[in-house]
Amino acid sequence: MLTTVIGAFPKPSFLKITDWFNASGGTDTANPTKFYEEEINRMGSGADEIFFKAARQVILDQEECGIDVLTDGEVRRENYIHYHCRHLEGVDFDTLTEKVARTGNYKCWLPTITNKIKSKEEFLVREWKQNQSLTSKPVKVTIPGPMTITDTIANTYYASDEEMGNDLAIAINVEIKRLVDAGCKFIQVDEPLFARKPDNALNFGIKNLEKCFDGINQNGVEKITHICCGYPDKLDAVNYPKAPLDSYKKIAKALDKSIIDTVSIEDAHRHNDLILLKDYKYTKIIFGLIKIASSKIETTEEIEGRINEALKFISKDQLIAAPDCGLGHLNRELALKKLKIMSYAAKKFN
């Protein structure tokens, strides 16, 4: 059984970048985007070397834990979504607009779309090549999806989220084609908003997600989407707002009919009715088996038990073990302990 991680990893202590996970006040008041350029400038000419060192630590940590498909931990990103937006035409980071996001859960100051969205120079290819040079295992690239970006950015240009999502998908597709041409085999476009707004996902979100992968027909390239149900703003929050429990079921059949090869869902923090897995007849499932916002360490028996429950509905070849979402809320020691236990449990099914 393959293992992977979703994206974010605890940033090494020597990497002095304010990000979503460590900004004072959490997502309610944080605007880590405003610190990024100043912090990069403070690193000076050694910034690339520091980021490369951080990626090396994260990648080696994942290898040590027995993870099969790795990420760079998103160490270069101060904000998963806004980092990508920095590389798009039409987004103004000097004009910040206050907006309520995630179906009313968070209030943020956000960069603003003031003109038509277009791709600019490539940026993920260079990062991926550097990261892939550090390991013989495949390194996955993670990208925020169109519908999720529209919820986490302000807009004074587009008349609708669907129209905005269309142009974002076209721009993302340019970068994905660059990655595929460079040799990247695992590309994940994250759409947590599908769980928050399943009707929008069905009406236009999945269409725009497919547009991100338009023309990607090469054998061996995995077209992945990750759909989590919501982050807390701190570790060990208990009753933080989550997407409706039935959202995964509502969109499952449509995703299974789409061009997406693999769908990532969370299950550890809040168990699903796993009958929804029966709707995935052609699609692989990255299955969340460890909590990403809890300091409690799962047991091998707990993880094995949940895998066995999932295997009542889908085949072993369809199932990939992973955390629920990114691990940025955890410290390094805790993240490693959780991943080692998850990997050990999953490998018992090989």
N, C-alpha and C positions, 0 to 999 in steps of 0.2 A: 504494500500500500504506500503510495507516494505521500510525502509530507511537503508542506510549503508554509510560508508566512504570508500575511496579507500585504504589508507595506512598511509602516513605521516601526522603528526600534528605538529604545532609549538612546538619546544622543550621548556620545562620550563626553566626559567631564571637561576635556580640554577644548571642546568645540563650543565657543561662546556665542551661540545663536539663540535669541529668544524665539520660541515657537509656540504653537497652540497649546502644547502640553505643559509648558513651564511658565507661561505669562501670568503675571499677577492678576488675580481676579477671575481666572478662567475665561470662558467664552462670553460671559455677560459684559465684561468691560474691556477685555483684552483687545489690543490692536497690534499684534506682533509685527505686522507688515511694516509699520512705521519705523521700526528699529533696524530693519534688514540692511538697507544700504549703508547706514552708519556703521553697523557691526562688520560688514564686509570690508569697508574702507579701513576700519581699525586693524583688520588682519593684514592689510597691505598686500604686497606682492606674494606673500606666502599663503593666500587664501586657498588656492587650488590644492596645494600640498596638504594643508590641514584637512580639507574635505576628503582628499584621497586617503589620508591616514585614518580618518573616521570611518569611511566606507570599508577599509581593510579590516578594522576591528570588528565591525558588525558582520561582515561576510564570514570571517574566521569563526566568530561566535556561533553563527548559524551552522557552519560546517561541523563544529564540535558537538552541536546538539543533534546531528544526524538529519538535518533538513535537506531535502532533495532539490527543491526549486527555491532559490534564494532571492532576496532583494538587497539593495544597499541601505535599507533602513530609512530611506528618504532623508538622509543626513544633510543634504544641501537645501532642504526646503524649510522655510520659516513658517509656512502655511501651505498645506498640501495643494489647495485649490489656487490660491493667489500666486504661488510660485510659477505655476503653469501660465497663469494670466499675464505675468510679466513678459512673457515671450509671444504675446499676441498683439497685433495692431488693434486699435480701437478702445483699449482699456487705459484709463487715466488714473495713475496712482497718486497724483497730486490733488485730485478731487475726491474727497472721501464723503460718503453719504451714509447716514444712519439708517439701518434697516433691521426689521425683525425677520429672522431666518428660522429654518427647521420647524415649520408650522407653529411658530409662536414661541418656541423654547428659548431662543437666544436673541439678544439685541447687540448689533455689532456696527462698527464703522468700517465701511467697505469701499474698495476702489470702484470706480464708476465706468460703465461702458458709455462712451460719448460719440462713438463712430462705428462704422461697420467692422465686424470682427474678421481678421485675416491672420494667417500664419506669417511668421517672420523667419529669421534664420534658424537653422536646426540647432537644438540644444540637448535633447535627450540622447542623441546618438553618441556624442562625445562622452557623456556621462556613462552610458551603457558600456562603451568600449573600454573605458578605464576600469569599471567594476568587473567586467567579464575577464579582464586580464588577471584578476586576483584569484580566480578559481577555475577548476575544470568542470564544476557543476553549472547548470544554466542559471543565469541571473534574469529575473523577471523585471519588466518595467511597468510601473503603475502610473495611471493617468486619470485625472478627474473627468467624469463624463459630462456631456452637455447639459442634462437636466439638473445635475447637482451643481454645476457652475452657476447656472441661472439663479439658483436659490441663494448662492453665497457671494453674490456680486450685485452692486447697484446698477441701474440701467436708466438712461435718459434718451436712448436712441431707438430701441426696438419697440414695436407695437405689441408684441406677444412673446411669451416664453417659447412657444413653438418656433417662431421665426428666429429668435435668438439662438435656440438650440440647433437649428439647421446650420447656421453659419459657424457655430462652435464645432459641430460635427465635421464640417468640411475642413476647418483648420486643424482639428485633431487628426483627421485622416491623412493630411499631409505629413505630419510628424510620424504617424504610425508607418506609413509607407517608407519613410527614411529609415526607421528602425529595422523593418523587415529587409530592406536592401542591404543594411549593414550586417545582417545575420541574426538578429534577435528573434528568438523562437517563442517567448512567453510574454504576451502583452495583455495587461489587465486595465480595463476602463471601469472605474468605480462609479456606481450609481446608487448610493444609499437613498436618494430621493425617491427611487422606485418604491421603497417600502413606506415612505411617508405619504406619497401621492400615487397610489397604484392606478387610479383612473387616468391620470396624466401619462403614466408609463404606458398604459394600453393605448391611449389615444395618439400619442406622438413620441413618447420617450424611447420606446424600443426601436421605433423606426429611425430615430436619430442616433441611437446606439449602433445600430447596424451600419448606418452611414459612416461612422467612425472607422469601420473595418471594410469599407467598400473597396473592392479590387484586391483584397488580401486572400488569395486562393492557394498560396504556396503550401505544399505538404510540410507538416511538422511545425507550422505556426499555430500556436494555441490562442484562440480569441476568447478572452476571459472577461467576465464582469463580476464585480464584488458588490453585494447589496447587504449592508449592515442596517441595524435598526436604531442606531443612535449612540453617541458617546456621552458619558457624564462629563462634568467639568473638573472632577477630582477623583482620586483613587478611593475605592471602598464606599462610594455613594451607593445607596441601596435602591431607592425608589425613583431613580432618575427617569425622565420622559423617554419613552420608547415608541417606535412606530407600532401601529395596530398589529396584533398577533396574527391576524388572518391575511396580512398583505402578501406574504410569500405565496400562499395558496392562490390568491387572485391572479398573480402574474405568471405562475409556473408554466401553464400550457403554452402561453404566447412566447415565453422565452425558449421553451423546448422546440418550438417551430421556427425560431429565428436562426440566424447564421452563427450565433454564439456557441462555442464548443463547451465552455465550462462556466458554471454559475457558482459563485461563492456566497454562502449564507451563514449567519450566526446561529448557534444552538445552545452554547454553554451557559450564557447568562440567563437565558429564558428558553426553556425547551419548547420546540415546535411539536405539533401533531404531525408525526413523520409520515403519515399517509400522503402528505403533499409530495413526497419523493417519488411516488408512483407516477406523477405527471411528467417526470423527466425520463422519457423513454430513449432519447438519443444524446442527452447532455450529461457531461460529467459534473459532479458536485464537489466543491471544496467545502468541507463540513467543519463548522466551528466547534472545537472540542475543549478549549480552555478559555476562561474568562480573562478579558483584557483590562478590566477595571477593578479587579479584586486581588487583594494580597494573599488570599487563601490559595494554597497550592492543591491542585487536583490530584487525586490518586490514580495510579495505573488502573485499578479496578473500575473506577468511575468512568474513565475514558473508554476502556474496553467495553464496558456495558453499553455505553451510548453508541459505539460503533456497531455492536451486535444488533441494537435496535434499528439502526439505519439499514443494515444489511438485510433486514426482513422485507425491504421495499425496493432496494436497488442492488445491483451487483457489486462485488468487491472492486472490479475494474473501473467502475464509475466513481468510486469514493476516494477523495483525497483529504488527508487529515491536516488541520490548520487551527490556529487560534480564531476566535470570533472576528477580530479586526486587528488594527495596528496595536503595537505594544508600547507606545510612547508614554503611557501613564505609569508603567512599571519601571523600577530601577533595573540595572543590568543583571544583578545577581538573581532577582526574582524572575526576570524574563528567561534567563538561561535554565533555571530549575524547572519552570513550567514547560519549556520547549523540550527539554530532555525527557521528561516524563511522557509527554505527548508522543514524541518520536518513538520511544521505547515501546509504548502501548501499540502504536500503529504498526510497527515492524513485526509484531507478533502475529499479524494477519498475512504476512508474506508467505 
